Amino acid sequence: MFRLMLFAALLLAGPSLPAHAADAGYDLVANAPLAHVYRDGVVADAAAPGFVKYIRDMNGSWKLGVKADGRTGALLPGLQSNVWLPVDADLAGQALVMEAGFKPLKKSGRAQRCDVFIEGDKIGSLELSDGWQMHRVKIPAGKVKAGLVKVRLHFSYAVDHPKGKSAGIIRFVRIAPESAAQPVFDEAALAGNIAPVRGGALQLNDGGGLDYYITPVKGMTLQGKATGGSVEVFAQLDGQKPQRLGGGAELSINLDKVAGKAVRLMLRGKGGTVSVTGARIAGGTLKAPAVKKPKYVLFWLIDTLRADKLPFYDIPNANGRPKVKTPHLSKLAAESTVFEPFWVQGNESKASHASLFTGTYPVKHGVYTHKAKLKDSHTTLAEAFKKAGFKTGGFVSNGYVSDRWNFAQGFPAKDFTNTIREGKANNAKALVRSAKKWVDANKDKPFYLYMGTSDPHVTYRRHKAFIDQYDREGGYNGRYMKSLSGTELGKLKGKKRPPSQRDQTRIEALYENEIAFNDKWFGEMVAHLQAAGIWDETLVIIGSDHGDEFWEHGSCGHGHNLHQELINVPLVIRWPGMFPATRATFGAGGVDLLPTMQAMLGQKRPGDVQGADLLPFVGAQGAVYPRAIIASQGRGSYALQVGPAKVIMRSERSITAYDVKADPAEKSDVFGSKVVTTLAAMDPLSVFLSRAEDWDKSKMGSPNNLSGGL
């Protein structure tokens, strides 16, 4: 119900589709839900969809869009509400007050009371009257420091409400200087003062304005035209004071000096109530390449392959080890579009395969428990190619990706083999031998061949041709001399103390030598397609479902966290003429694969698909604004990255943030110290979580770069 109400609110509040729909930039009006309204401090407007930025609501506990006595607000969950407001250093140094407007819910004849807390300490107690009211509480000196400040409103009791048990409806919360004028708590006046958009233009009050936490890239320009006054534009990086970028009535400000960074973009009105039309960060032009349908498609998935192990990815190996030698994959990458970054949507096989195959997030397809099966209602990649007239075949060595969990949709039973379920040899060598025969028997007509190889997945086995290249220390004679099984890895995962450093080195070397082994047999598969005379007519996809950890964050294996080593995997697509030999750095995810292939095939997008067609971004001319990528561990943890900024949210009390450009191994949590980096990722994650089950990037845009489809 919460999500439906928010959807309605977004429909009412969201602007129409931007006029520059083909622009690869960032429309500030469309992204108003991500903006922070600044009126002598940030105002958390509970009548607006952007209120979700302040409440860290993973489970839909809050109810937005609740109307009462001519006002709209947010129904707080239960007895209390927590709201987190960004407070900058200048504001924190002043004498401050907390202001809140709300309607308490009361029982007849029983007084309602509200205690106010800042950062966990009580600063006041309010005796409440009936109806909507506004209160102002002085904050003790020194209590508020720059950063994300927690405000808690704790009521005496909750009552039954049609939308759930609650103590009140919140209209707004603000931390402001004691000297600031108190807001007029008339609804029309309040809404007019704090609404970020009016008449399709940004609204900036004199001295007030809007803050956007953005991640621009080189070649982007802030544009807009102001009436009723002028605009002052500032940019703030973490650890620095705001710097003026420019201003005036006509804006054309190059953002290259802050490109590639998380930035607090501050727009401030000057000289009156300022209306800004055409407000946008202009980029290049989105342009899908001309369609060139392949005759054959090979999807070579390498189970448990993390991107940082591959030489054609720029990110360093998290443990500082040299890259794995992959001559065949590297040759293909040089002829392909290499997506960096590319995230899968889960940290284990079932969830990620389901997202790769269906274009839906785990929260929608639900395939993240042992018993859950892929629903028949989803369209899979194999079904899409089958519908387009392709013969489909699958050779899979992952036990989960089988008909038992309904992953064989789109494959005829006689053309689908799961080697584990059928007790057959299950390395890439065995799969290639079987696939060669299938290719030879079916090359007279178009085909889609899915090869789910799993050499880097446990059991890790030693290959004499490769192991010495990766276990360079030599002289190893321990228990992992020849292999490491899944059972053994599970025991190591459960230990409080990791194995010896020498054993860790050996285990990671076994994993790396399996990648090299897989590369060898990929080369064999390519050679066979070339010998069969069909290579130039074959579109090739290289991907993975997750990675493995080797104690970078205290454990091993996969399925337990959302750090880069588990979710940042390769995606390489070779199809000259449509996918150029380039590096796509705008940000893509597993949910985008199906809609991209269907766009190439000229098929209508299924109604449940949540990903985006990547072709317009691949073919873009000029700068492309980064797009958020998202992963989850069931419904319990979520991660989002945009540009250099990443957050992992496990609950409202457990959030970590990382600058993955400066710290690709995610060694330093900057959640408390780098507010700009944190909010650049946390704001869009909050917006996504409010609509996770029905998010559709084709209509709504990316959670960090909203379009007019909201």
N, C-alpha and C positions, 0 to 999 in steps of 0.2 A: 504494500500500500504506500509506503514511504516513497518508493521509487516512482510509482505512478504519479504521486502528488508533485514530486520534483519535476517529472517530465512535463506536467501541465504548467508548472511555474516557468520552466525553460521556454516552452512554447509561447507563453505570454511575454516573457522578458527578452527572449532572444531576437536579434535583428534578422532582417531578411538576408538572403544569400549575398555576400559581398559582390560588388560590381566587378572586381578584379578576380573572378573565380579562377582564372588560369594563372594567376600570380603565385609563385612558389614562396611567397613571403608570409607575413603575419598581420592579420587585420585586427587592429586594436578595438574596434567596435564589436566585432564578432567574439572577441576574447574578453569582453567585459566581465563575464563570470570569474575570470582569473585575476582581474584587477583588484587591488586593495584601495578602497576609498580613503583618502587622507584628508581629514578635517581637524587640524590641530592634534593629530594622532589618528591611527587607523580605526575606522568604524566598522564593526562586524554587523552588517545589516541582515537581520534574520528573515526579512521579507524577500530577499534576493536569493537566487540559486547558488551564488558564490559563497553564501554563508557556510557551506560545507568545508571551506578551507580552514575554518577556525575550530572545528569540533571533533576531528579525528574519529569519525563515525564509520567503523568498518562493517557494522552489522545492521545498519538501518534502524538504530535505536531512536534517533531523533525523528520527528515528523515535521516536515517542512510544508509550507503552504496552508497552515491552519488559520482560519478566519474567525475573528471574534469582535463584535462591536465596531465594525468598520475598519479594522486593521488586520493585517496579515503578519504572522510571525511563525516561530518554530516552537513546537511543543517539546518541552524538555523531557528527557527520559527519567521517570521516577522522581525522587526527592531533590535531586541536585543536577547541576549542569557545569561542565568544564568548558571553558573557551580559552584558546591560546591566541594572544595578540602579539604581532611583531612590534617591538619598541626600539627605536633607534637611539644612538648614543646621546644626541642632542636632547631628545625628549626625556630620556632617563635621568638626565642631570637636573631636571626642573622639579619644583614642587608639583605633585600630581594628584589627580582624583580619578576614581573609577566611576563611570556613569553607566546606568542600565535602565532601559525601559521595558516593562513587562506587565503582564496581567496575572496576578496570582490566582490559583484555583483554590476555593475555600469550601469548607463545610459550614452549613448554617449554624450560627451561634458559636463558632470556634475561631479564634484569632489565628491568623497566619503570620509567620515570621520568616525572615530571610537573613542568614548569616553570610557575610561576604569575606572571602579569603583571597589573598594574593600570594602566590607561590607557597601555598599550604598554610599560611599564617592568617589568622582571623584579624580583619581590620575594622569590622563594624557589624552591627546587628540592626535590622530594620523592622519596625512595626508596620505592617502592611494594611492599607485600606482596601476597599473594593474597587474593581475596575482597573483600567490601564493607568499606569503611574510611572513616573521617572524618579530615580534616586541618584544621589551624588554622594560618594564616600571619599573622604580624604585618605590618601595612601601615606603611611609613615615615611619619612625621609630615608633614602638609601635602600628602601625595600625593593624597588624596581631597578634592575640592571638591563643593559642593552641585550636584546635577544628575544626569544619567544616567551612571553610572560603568561602564566596560567592564572586565570580568574575563575573562581568557583563560587557559584550561588547555591547555597544550601538552605532549603526550605524546611519548615517544621513537619509537614506531612504532605502526602500525595492523595489525590482523589481519583475516582474513576472518570475517564473522559472517553468520548466515542472513539478517539484515536489511540487510546491506551492510558494507563495509569500515569498521572503526572501531577506536578505541583504548580505549573505555570506555563505561560506562553511568552517567549522572549521576543522583543521587537528589535533591540539593538544593544550592543555593549561597546564601550569606548574607554580607553585610558588617555587622558588629556592633561594639559597643564592646568593647574588650579586657576590660573589667570584667564583661561579660555572662556569665551561666552558659553553659557549653558544652552544646549539645544532647545528650541521651542518644540514642545511635545504635542504639537498639532500635526495630524498625519500628513496633510497636504504640504505643510511647511517642511516637515522632516524628510518626506520622500523627495521633495524638490531639492533639498540641500544635499542629500547623500546619494541620489541616483547617479550612476556613472554615465548613463546614456540617456539622451532625450532627443526625440525627433531624428534618430539615426546618426547623431553626432555625440562625441564625447563632451561631457560637461565638467568644467573645471572652475571651482569657485576662486575668488580672489585670495591668493595665498594658500589655497588648498589644491587638491589634485588627485591623481591616480598613480599608483605604483604597480608596475608589471615586473615580474621576475622572469627574465627571458634568457635565451641562449643563442644569440645571433651568430652568423658565420660571415666570412669575408664577402664583400660585394653587396652588402645590404645598407639601405638608407631609410632613415625615419622621415616620413612625409606627413603633411597635414596643412590645413588652412584654418586659421583662427579668426573668429569674429567676436566682437564684444570686449576685446582686450587682446593680450598676447600670451604666449606660452614660454615658460622657461623649462629647459630640459636638462636633467642631471643624470649621471650614471654613477652607481656605487658598486664597487667590487668588495668582496669580503676582506675585512681588515683595513679598509681604506675609507677616507671621508668621501662624500659625494663630490663629483667633479662636474662642473657645468660643461655641457656639450654644445650649447647654443640656445637660440630662442628667437622669438619674433612672431609675426602674424603668418608668415609663410615658412614652413619647416622643410628643410632638405638637408638632413644631417647624416653624414657618413658614419657608420658604426664600426668601421674596421679596427679602430683602436681598442674596442672591447670584444672583438670577434673571438669565438671559440671559448668564451668564458661565461660563467653565470653572472648575470647583471641585474641589479635593481634599477630599472628605468623609471625615473621620477618625472612626471609631467606636472607642472604647477601653473595655475592661472595667475595672471597679472593684469590689474587695471579694471577688474569687474568680473562678472560671470561670463566665462569664455566658452564658446562653442567651437569644437574642432571637427571639421569635416575631412573626409579622405584620410583619416588617421591610420597609418599603416607602416609596417616595416617592409619596404618593397624588396623583392628578390627577383629571381629569374622568372622564366615562363615554363609552366608545365606543358609538356607535349608528348603524348604517347607516340612511339615509333610506328611506322606503317606495319601492319600485320603481315607476318610471314609464318604461316603455319608449318610446323615440322611434319615430316612423315613418320618419324620415330621419336620416342622419348625414353630416356634412361634416367631413372631416379636412383642414384647410388647413395644410400644412407649408411653412414658409419656410426653405429651405435656407440655412445659414450665418448665422443670426440669433442674436446674443448678447443676453441679457436686459437688460444695462445700457444698451442704446441706446433702450429703450422707455420712454415717459413714465409708464406705470402700474406700473413697477417702481421701488422705493425706492432701490435701489443706485445710486450715482453712476456716470457714465461714467468708465471707468478713466483715460482721457486728459484728463479734465476738460472735455470738450466738452458743449454743451447736448444735451438729448434730441432724438431725431427726432420730428417731428410725425406722429402716426398717428391721425387722428380716427376712422377706421372701426374699427381694432383697439381703440382706447381706449374707444369706445362699447360695443363688445362686452365688454371687460374689466369695465366698470362693472356689467354684468349677469351676471357669471360668477364662478366660483371661479378665482382666480389663484393658482397655486402658486409660492411663493417661500420657499426656493430649490427649483429643479428642475434636476437634472443629467441629461444624456445619458450613456450608458455608454462612449462612445468619443469620440475627437477628430477623427474623419473619417467620411465618409458611410457606408461599408459597415458598419462595426461598430455605429454608432449606429442606423442604420435596422434592422439585424437585431435589436437589443435592443428597440427600440420596437415592432417588429412581432411579436416572439415572446415577450417577457417573460423572456429569458435574458441572462446576462452574456456578454461576448465570450469569456471563458475557456471557456464552455460551447458557444456556437454556433460559435466559431472563424472567424467571417467578418471577419478583420482583415488578410488578405493579399490581394494582387491576384488570385490564382487561386481563392481559397476561395469556395465558393458556399453559399447558404443551403440547409440540408438539408431534404428533403421531410418528414422526420419531425416537424419543428416545426409547431405550429399558428400561423398568422398572424392578424392582426386581420381581414384580408379573409376568411379562411376561417371565422373565428368568426361574422362577420356573415352570410356565405353560409349557414352551417349554421342560423342563426336565421331563414332565409327572406328575407334581404335580397338584392336585386339589387346586384351589386358593379361598380364602375367606377373606373378609375384614369387620371389624366392627369398624367404625370411628366416633368420637365425635368432630372432628374439621370441621367446615363448609366449609373451603377452600378445604380440601382434599376430593373432591367429583367429580362426573362426570361433574359438571358445569365447573370446571377448568381442566378437563381431567386427573385427578389423578386416575380414576378408571380403567386405562389401565391394562389389564391382569386379571381382575376380571369379571366373568360372572355377569350380572345384578342381577340375583336372589341370588347371593352369596356375594353381596356388599351392606352394609347398612351404610348410613350416618345419624346418629340419629338426628342431628340438622336439616338437610334438610328435614327429614321425620317427624319432630315434635315428636320424641320419647324421653324417658328418656335417658340422655347422660352421666351418671357417670360410673365409672368402674364397679360398682355393676350390672348395667343394661347390660353393654357390656358383662360381664362374663356370665350372665344368658343366653343371646342369643348365645354366642360362645360355651357354653357347649353343647347346642342342636346341633349346627353345627358339632362339633367334633364327637359327638355320631353318627351322620348320615353319616359321611365321613371317619371314622377311618379305614375302610377296605382297603383304598388305600392311597398312599402318599399325604400329603397336605402341603400347605403353608398358614398359618393363620396370617394375619396382624391385630393387635388390636391397634388402635390409640386412646388411653385413654387420657383424658385431665383434670383430677381433679385439678392439680395445676394451670390450666389456669383460669382466671376470667370467670365466677363468682367464687370467693373463698367462700366456705360455711363452716359454723361451723359444726363439728361433735363432739357430746358430749363425745364420747369415747376417743377423742384425744386432744381436744382444750386446756384443762388445763395442758397438758404436755408441751405446747409450749407458752402459755400466762401465764407465771409463776408468774407475778406480782399480778394477781387476782384483784377483785374489779372493773373490767371494765364494764361500763354501757353506752358506747358511741354509735355513729351511726353505728359502724361496729360490733355490738354485734353478729349478726347472719351471716352477709355476706358482701362482697364487690363486686359490679357488675362491668362489663366492662365499663359501662357509668360513674360510679362514679370514677373508676380508671383514665379514660380519663380526667375527670375534674381535678383530683389531678395532673395529669401529666402536665396540662397546667398552673398550678398556679406557680407564682414566688416564693411563700413561701411554704415550705412543711407543711403537717399537724403537729400537736403536736407530741412530742416524744412518748407519750402514744398511740396515734392513730397509729403511725408508727409501734410500737411494736405489736399492735393488728393485724394490716394488715399482717405483716410478719408471725405472729403466725397462722393466718387463712391459709396462703399459706402452711406453714409447716404441719398443721394438714391435709391438703388435700394430701400431699405426704404420710403421714402415712396411710390415708384412702386408697389410691391407692395401697400401699404395702399390706394391708390386702386382697384386692381383687385379687392382683397378686398371693398371697398365695392360695386363693381359686381356681384360675385357675390351678396352679401347682398341687394342691390336686386332681383336677378332672382328669388331664392327668395321674397322678399316679394311680388313681382308675380305669381308663380306660385301664391300662396296657401298655401305650405307652410312658411313660415319658423317659425311657432309650433310646428310639429311636428318641427323639425329640431334635433338635438343637434349642436353645433359644437365641434370641437377645434382649437385653434391650438397648433402646436408647431414645433420645429426639431431638426436633427440635430447641430449644432455651431455654433461661432462662428468668427470670424477675429481674429487678433492684428494690431495696428497698432503694433508695436515697443514694447509695454508691457514685454516681457521679452526684448527684443533681436532679435526676428524678426518675420515677418509670415506671413499665411496661416494654415493649420491643419495638424493631423496631427503636431505636433512636441512638444507639452507638455500638461500637465494643469492649467494655470492657468484661472482663472474665465472669461476671455474666450473660451475654447474649449469649455468643458463646461457652463457655467451659462447655460441657455437658457430661453425662455418655455414654459410650459404653461398654457393657458387653456381651461376647459371651460364652455360655456354650455348649460345644460339646467335651467331653472327647475323647482323642485320636488324635484330631486335634488342639483343642484350650486348652492348658494345664492350670492348675490352677496357674496363674502367673500374674504379672503386666507388661504390655507392655508399656514401657516409651519412645519409640523412636519417637512418634508423629504420629497420624493418624487423618484423617478427614472423613466427611460424604461421599465425593466423592470416598472413598476407599471401601465402603461397597459392592456396586454392583460388581466391578471386583473381589473382594475376594470371594463372593458367586459363581460367574460364574466360577472362577478357581476351586472351590470345585466341581462344577457340571460338569467340563470338557468341558465347552462351550467356543467358540471363543469370544474374546473380541470385542464388537461393536466398529466401527471406531471412533465414537464421544466421547467415554469415556475418561475422563482425569485423573481419580484416579488410584491408584496402587493396585495390589494384595498384601494383607498384609501377606499371608501365609508364604513366605520365611522369613519375619522379625519375625513373631511369632515363627517360628521354628529355628531361628538363634542360633548358638552355639557361645557364647562369646559376646564381646561388639558390639553394633550396634550404628553407628553414628546417631545422632538425625536428624529427617526429618522435614522440614518446614510444618506448617499447616497455612491455609489461610482462611480468611472470608472477606465478603464485605457487604456493604449496597448499594444495587443497583450497579451503576457505580461511585457513589460519594465518597465512602470511602473504604479503604482496610486496613486489618490488617494481620500481619504475625508474627508467633512465631517460634523460633527454640531454644531448650534448655531453658535457662533462659531469653533469649532476645526477646523482643516484640516491634513492632512499629505499630502505627495507623497513616495512611496517609489520610488526607482529601483534601489536595492540596499541592503545593510546599511550601506554607507559613504556613501550619498547619499540623505539624507532632509532635506526642508525642512518647516517648520511655519509656519502663519500664523493670526493672529487676524483672520478676515475681517470681523468686525463693526467692529473698530477700524481695520482696514487692508484694505478691500475690493479695492484694486488689487494686493494682495500684493507690496508693495514691500519689506517687512521680514521676513526669515526669522528666526523666534523659536525655532528648534529647540534651540539651545544655551542660550537665556536664559529661556524660559518653559516649564518642565517640565510644569506643570499643563495648559496649553493643548495641548502636544505629546501627552501621554498620554491626554487626553480623546478624541483622534482616533486616536492610534497603537495604543492597546490594542484597540479594536474592529477596526481594519484587520488587526492580527495575527491575531485570531480569525477574521476572514473569510478571510484568505489560507490558513489551515489547512484550510478547507472550501470554497474558492471554487467548485469545479466542481459541488458538490452542495448549495450553500446554498439553502435554501427559506424565504423570509420568512414564509410561511403557517404553517410548523411551528416554525421556529427563532427567529422574531422578527427584529428588526433586529440587526446585529452589535454595536450599542452598547446594545441593550435586549433581552436574550435572553428567550425565553419557555420554557415547559416542554417544548417540542417537541424540545429537544436530546437 
